[in-house]
């Protein structure tokens, strides 16, 4: 069972807060060795396993957190895990549309994507955002390669049918928003075998070579299923799944998640993320972690330590 970070901190941790980030000079050598040795069982357990990471939220827009993320991904690769990054880019797309004088329009939380908006989505996600992530990982010592769902015929998609939440007989046209038909992970596996870190933009293609904008949480979840990933990690702007009193739920089963849906604890923007996490957990991904991307190195701490920086959903 992971420990909740809201529990009283150890004296060493309390002292650490008085020092600059990254300054470990105040930590005695014995304590440093202890911290490293605690990671060993997790490194051994997950060596050679695939971990799919959905990268988004503050972790993706704050420069210090961007660097932390890149370093964490490289470290995971160097100790023998196989990270695969799927990224979003909602704020960056919105900024680009604003610069063009085009206002984003949403239906039931889904961006309406006409042909012009799709062009912007492609050059922002597959260009600016993806290459920033690839560059950060490479500078941190990794070997990242950017992909979209077009590369290697990876993500085949069709137009999403958006059913009205109040009237099931009514459908909304949200343009070139996609629903995944199939994922061929061959290109991802080939890159992993050559020690590269795939960085994937959530763009699919249809039967007539049309492009589709797909929810990044959905792409990450389906990719984790197809790759038979050990873990799916979703970085968010929340501490994780909270109960009605606002307390972090660190360890949940699929059945307990269903109960939280039923009693209304889970609602709003967390719904699609949780739905994607549940699908992955029920389809063979052993654990899904919904973690707070605003906490420096939260992903590394969640995977390689006893500390809980989010919610873990177990498949069993």
N, C-alpha and C positions, 0 to 999 in steps of 0.2 A: 504493500500500500504506500503510495507516495505521500510525502508530508506536505501539508498546506503551508505556503509561504507566509500566511497571515499569523502563523504561530510565533511565539516569542523567539527573537533571533538569538543566535549564539553570541558570546562576547566578542569573538573575532570578527563576526559580521558587523557588530555594532561599531567596532573600531574602524572597520573598512570604510564606513560611510563618511568618516572625517578626512579621507584621503582622495586624491584625484582618481578618476576612472582609469583603470589599467595600472595603477601604481600598487605593486604587491610587496614593496620593500618592508612594510610593517608586519607582514605575515611571517611567523617563524618558519624556518625550513621544514621542521617536522610536520607542521600544519599543511604546508604546500604539498608535501609528499602524500599526506593523508588524503587530501582532495583529489590528487591524481590517481591514487590507488583505488578510490571509491568508483572511479569511472571504468576500471578494468573489467569487472563482471559484465557491464553493459557493452563494452567494446567487443568482448569475447562472444556475447550472446547475439549481437547484431552484425558481426563480421560477415561480409559478403551479401548481406540482405539489402533489398531496395527500399528506400524511403522516399515517398512522393511528398513534396512540400508546396503548398499553395502560399504564394508570397503576395501580400497586399497590406492595405491599411497604413498606419503610421510607420511601420518598419520599412515601408517602401518609399516614403517621402522625407523622412528625417535623415540628414546626411550621416550622423553618428550611428544611427540604427542600421542604415544601409551597409556601412562598413562592418558592423558587428555581424550582420546576416551573412555577408560574403565570407568573412573569416570562419564563421560556424560551418557553412557549407563545405569549405575547403578542408577544415579539420575533420569533418565527418568522412569525407572522401579519403583523406590520408590515413585514417585509422581503420579503413577497410569497409566502410559502408558505401552504398551506391545511391547518393542523392539525385533526385530528378526534380527540377524546379518548374512549376507552372505559375505564371504571374497574371495579375489583373492589371488595371490601369484606368479605372473610372475617373479619378480627378484629373489625370493628364489628358484624357479624351475630352473632358468638359472644358479644360483650359484651351485646347486646340480649337474646339468648336466656337468658343467665345471670341477667339482672335479672328475667326472667319465671319463673325457676326451671326452665327447660327446657334439658336438656343436649343438645348437638349430637351426632349419630351419623353416622359415616362408613363407607362401604363402598368399598374400593379407592380411597381418597382422595377420593371423591365424597360431598358432604353429602346425607344422606337428608332430603328436603324434603316433609314432610306438609303438610296444608292450613294448619295453624297456623304452621308454620315459614315457609311461603311468604308469609303475610301479613307476618311480621316482615321477611323478605328484601325485600319490596316497599317497606315504609315506611322501612327503613334505607337501601337502595340508591337508590331514586328520591326519597327525602326527604332525610334527614340528610346522607348522604355526597355525593350529587350536588349539593345546594345549597351545601355547603361549597366544593366545587371551583368551581362557577359563581361564587360570591362572590369567591373568591381571584383568579380570572382577571379578573373585572370590576374589582376593586380595583387590580389591576396594570395596568389600562388597556385591557383587551380587552372584547369583547362576546360573552359566553358564553351559550348557551341549553341548558338541560337537556332530554334526551329519554329515553324508554324505547323498547323495541321495539314498543310499542303505538302510539306517535305516528306518524301517517302510514302505519300498517300496515307498519312497517319490518321487523320480525323475526317471521316466521311459524315456529312450532315444533311439535314433536310430542314425546311422551314418550320419553325416552332409554331404549334397551334396553341394560342393563348386563350384559354377558356375563362370567361368572366367569373370572378369569385362569387358573385351573388346570383348570376343567372347562367346555369350550365348550358343552356341552349344557345348562348351568345358567345361569339368568338371575336377577339380583337386582332387586328392586323398590326404586328409590330415590325414589319419589314424583314430585313435580312438578319434576324435573330435565329440562331440554329438550335436544333435538337440533334444529339449525336445518334448516328445510325450505326457506326462501327469504328473501332480503333485498331489499327495495325501498328504494334509497337516495335516492328523490326528495326527501324532506324534508331530508335532509342536504345534498344539492346546492343546494336552494333557499336554505338558511341560508348556505352558503358563498358563493353568488352575492351575498348581501346583506352580506358581510363579517362574519358571525357565526362563532363557534367552537362547533361542536356538542360537547356532553358527554353521553355515552350510557351509560345503565345497562343491563347485560346481562340484560334481562328480555324474554322473547318471549311470544306468545299463540298458543293453539291453535284448532282448528275450532269448539270450543264456548265460546270466549271465556275459557278457562282460562289462568292465568298459568304461565309456566315460568321457572325459574332456570337460566341458561345460563353455562357457564364463560366468563369474560371474555376469556381468551386466544383461545378459539375464535371469539367474536364479533368481536374485533379482527382476527383473521386473515381471516375470511370477508368482513368489511366492507372490508378492504384490497383483497381480490380484486375485489369488486363495483365499488368506486370506481376500480379500476385505479390504485391508489396507487403513487407512486414508492418509498415506503419504509413499512415496518411497524417500529415501535420498541416493544420489550417491556421495561419497567422491572422489574428483579428485585432480590432481595436477595443476588445472587451476582455475582462479577466478569464472568461470561459463561460460555461453554463452556470447560471445563478438560480438559486431557489427563490421562492416568493419573498423571503426576508432579505434577499440580496447577498446571501452567502455563497461562496464558490463551491460547486459540487465537483470534486476532483476525480471521482471514479464512478462511472455509470455503466450499466449494461443496456443492451438494446431495449429490453423490457421496461427498464426504469425510464428510458427516454420516452417510450410510448405513453407511460403514465403522466409524464410532464407535459406532453402534447394534450392529453385528454383533460387535464385539470386547468389548462390555460397558462401554465407557468412559462411555456415556450411560445413566443409570438413575435411578430414583426420581422425585422431584418435577419434575425437569427434562424428563422424557419428554413430558408433554402440551404443554408450552410449545414444545419443539423440534418436535413433530409439527405443531402449528399453524403454526409458522414455515416448516417445509418445505412444507406445503400451499400457503401463500401464495407462496413463492418459485417453486414449480412452476406456479402459476396466473397468473403475469404480474407479481407484485410484484417490482420489480427488485432490491431488497435488503431483508433483514430484519436488524435490529440487536437483539441481546439485551445490554442494558447494565446496569451497576451503579447502581441508583437511590439508593444510599447516598452516592455521590460528588456533591457540590454541582455543579449545572449540567452533569452528565455528558451529558445529552441534547443540549444546545446544542453542547458540545465535540465530540461524536460526529458531529453532522450538519454543522457549519460549520467544522471544522478537520481537520488531518491527524492529530490525536491520537486514539488508539483507547481508548475507555473500556468496551469490551465486545467481543462477537463479531459480525462481519458475515457473514451467509449470503447469498451471491450466487445469483441465479436461473440464471446461466450460468457 
